[in-house]
């Protein structure tokens, strides 16, 4: 058995890798030969079959006899990548005669397939018997870098694309989680009398492969396909290693401390310059000035304009360089063509951040123009927000550094969007639902500041309890993942990844690469990073609104208490959809609930108190649910009746929840309200008092609770 | 090749089936033996391997040559049950010599294994070669009756439960649709160089199996596992037939004409009796009277009460039998224990329908009480609605035969719910969103009237354009499917099936049975019946509201026109999620759109008109989209700006849509509105004018459009 290799890669391994790479590069190859790949596997602790290279039929017989029949024969030629297609593979070769005949046949086939192919010989390989076929692979993603992949082998799996990814390198625990991360995970546990596979052996291969690709940047794709996983080990039958010697340009990536220092100045500025401040109604530079002033920002505001003396009562300056004091951010409200010059002045002035509202850069094809801004920003160490954004809001400072409408519903949710339209939807929704917000940030083209910078700021921002982000791509997925992993331990991070159904295929020369859909990588990495993924804009908004309202549950036991049996069924469906555990009701607790409900009501879970009950029945059962320590969260199903009207229900529920909070009992409670229009007012009242409630929906309250649970689990709080 | 068997089953086949069943029953067996199953397959055109019994080695050779090599040889001896153990099986017998030698070897082995064994001979069986392993099966569902199933063979498929069902019997077209109905459908089309399977041969087996189980009620489960599907045919390698001689009790099922006659009297009554009418506030019998009166019902209202002379100004009667004129429905508002007696009087009076509001029947375990009501209803031919319901509304008659609040928002959507709570949610939602409703019906325990009765009524009801149903089960799934198939050709039928995530496993003795999850059967049969399945309560309500607002599209080409690029991406995601085709923009149309949008905007699809545009840009591009005949539906993405405020956008859109309608151009248009709170008013305005619009959501407008498309396709209109 092969163990996880040492944490420190030995000099001899490094030398071997260097030699293999140098040879491939010298020969103009973009892949390793099979024998080279085997050498690499040997030093990286990746078990492969015994093998040898036969130059002649006699060689083949000798090698086969040495390792024992049956064997597999495979063509070795740098030009022939798809060996099976070329008739270059013979399996189950059982005797010396067969080996001799097979050697000749493969050589003939190879020549017929590609007359110019450079044939190095025939690889004779020990034939692996039995076990479950799996694939272990690695790919390089433009945003996330090296990823390791795992799936079952075989054509069916290819058709179903049942494969899972993790950022490389992976720990043993992460590797083990991959084995459970495929739909067909049960296959590995022994079905229909077959033995379970050796999970540790597979995890070891995954760890070692991830280490290999992480340490060797030139390996851009890798396939172990198939790996035979048995009850007592696992062996890779075939290894493919694809190389790329062109190094990727690195994105600017300051360290955490540097990010924080700059982001604090940007998000909480003491002084703001507005470049292109205007007195003309309808102009962006006018809207920005008005929003700063009318929003109630208490810091210094410096309009910058080439000709004006004053803008809306504030003294104007010809250039930011003329402003007497320190300035933290400059909001740009000038056409694209003037931005570079103004940015240079911003740099010379030592301003921390440029809020680049102007469009007309990469999004319109003007990549050069944007690159120029980035170059200036690096020269002067300015952080850029945008270009092509609406600006940003930071409500604790009453700061509306944007051309949109002012916003004043303060609270604990920080939101960002890549797109302006989505930003406006956030503003409208927040105002309409009274969702308290700490910040709304437009990221636009993300020439510099992106989600990981924001995450790092919000991580340390006491005014923020949840971060909800709309994004279309990640400029640096790895930096995002690192930040999200850290931040999500403290605060929920919700992401709506737009473009998730993108049909864009990726060019790939490996099998794993061909299986790697963009969205599957995002899905797995976001999960690995502790992020709650929103499936729709409404999810993003409702999670941002509801998750901070709920206290963190202390355990997995969820109980439904409902006045409508029908709601109970739909709420149960929603629990399953959202991965919530409906507690199996202990006999004593069941009996306790039964005391409060009519004899034809149903205890168990859901607790069906039946429709005609007075407020006291809701009160008694919910109090019991809150008091009993075995229950960790409640889902309420309300049914509008004359005997318990909506607002009566709402007030009674708030009363009992507050009574319990006063005793130090604080559990998440969500509610679904079925009834006439008065339930809307009742839902608002409940929400304002810490009970996440929705009218005419059984799914949304449970989805919000599910999001809270997902976060609590990922943060290790459950 | 075996063809689909004749439509008329021959007498000899019927005789064979009768003989096989009689023998099995006489022997107390609940399955057929392998030779019996083969006989059945032969007459029903289900290909199984050829086989014959050889008494001598010469026989064996002759048989093998007849069916073609390779063959399998198997000992036939009543004493040798474990044939392989006894050395009594030889596979892959390739020639006459091998057959001759094999015959002798098996005989020798058998004698050595058990000298006393009575050897009948050697079974020679055609050996099936290669191909794709699939499963064809049949199960009996308590609600749907006989279903035929199809899936791939092998353990992995079992783990993934990738199997599809149809009601038996199936047509050739339905059978072919099953081949595309599994996740792994691609496997049948030839992947990685393998040949595609013979789809017609598989369809023939499915058709014939479905015919067999349909014609023979005693066959409750059937497995062909595996079936080897090749490029030139398909053969079942193993057949298992499970029998049950206990006939199921039939539910009362009137014919369509009978249903319609009664349902017309019930839903559009000329006279209503209220049994248990009360003058006491808060009593159900009081609420029902008030709702009838205040709702504005113009027919006769007859309160029934043992003592009162008058209720709310209406003359009261001691019994329905005392009422002078004809009565169409009696609404029951009395305790459960009095219902049976009153129902008998209702029967004697010749009343068409009993609206059984009272609870305390099957839902509380009182199954006997409910059965008693059903027996009375059959005796007098009364149709029962309920028991355990809120009653029903039929707005064209201003009829509120219910104890809930009156309801007056008239329109074209008919809704039903199995649960009272969901009924109240329907009322609240409808009132809040001004969704026009023709009927809301509570079905409760469904002792008699159920979804197929309602469907049949709504099919012929000119006041109804869409039927939306919440249900937890179907008492007669087959009757529902037949009605839904018929009705959905004319009007959309939307179903929210609650309890869809039920974990309840079903007891099954066949392989197919074990794979049959309740929800998978509902999923497939609802689809087969042309039903649009709602995934959540909100879906049900929004589809009921939005689908009738949209005209039926004339083709699949959908175009997105958006002011916000970010919304465009999310709307595209939603299109993929909802199975909508984003049209590939023809060059001339692309050029035409470009004329209206800024140079940095993006044509193609989505058409991104960019954010800063005036109302005329929205107007011009939408007009073009409506005018061009190649485009069949539009999705609009609006972004709130100063230059095009929400209500300006809404009015301009309505203007252009109405201008086109006046010209006879009517295409479905939906809109997603991103902006500050004013977009809510704009969305309402758009909705009222036939454009399905939602604020802060990209997913809902597209889901509604998707539902319309699903219906149009199922109804054969596309």
Interface residues (C-beta under 8 A of the other chain):
Chain A: X85 X152 X154 X155 X156 X157 X158 X159 X160 X183 X184 X186 X187 X191 X192 X194 X282 X287 X359 X360 X363 X364 X365 X404 X405 X417 X418 X419 X420 X421 X422 X424 X425 X427 X428 X429 X431 X432 X470 X472 X496 X498 X499 X500 X501 X503 X536 X537 X538 X541 X562 X563 X564 X565 X566 X567 X569 X570 X572 X573 X574 X576 X577 X600 X611 X637 X639 X640 X642 X643 X673 X674 X675 X676 X677 X678 X679 X680 X695 X696 X697 X698 X699 X700
Chain B: X152 X154 X155 X156 X157 X158 X159 X160 X183 X184 X186 X187 X191 X192 X193 X194 X282 X287 X359 X360 X363 X364 X365 X404 X405 X417 X418 X419 X420 X421 X422 X424 X425 X427 X428 X429 X431 X432 X470 X472 X496 X498 X499 X500 X501 X503 X536 X537 X538 X541 X562 X563 X564 X565 X566 X567 X569 X570 X572 X573 X574 X576 X577 X600 X611 X637 X639 X640 X642 X643 X674 X675 X676 X677 X678 X679 X680 X695 X696 X697 X698 X699 X700
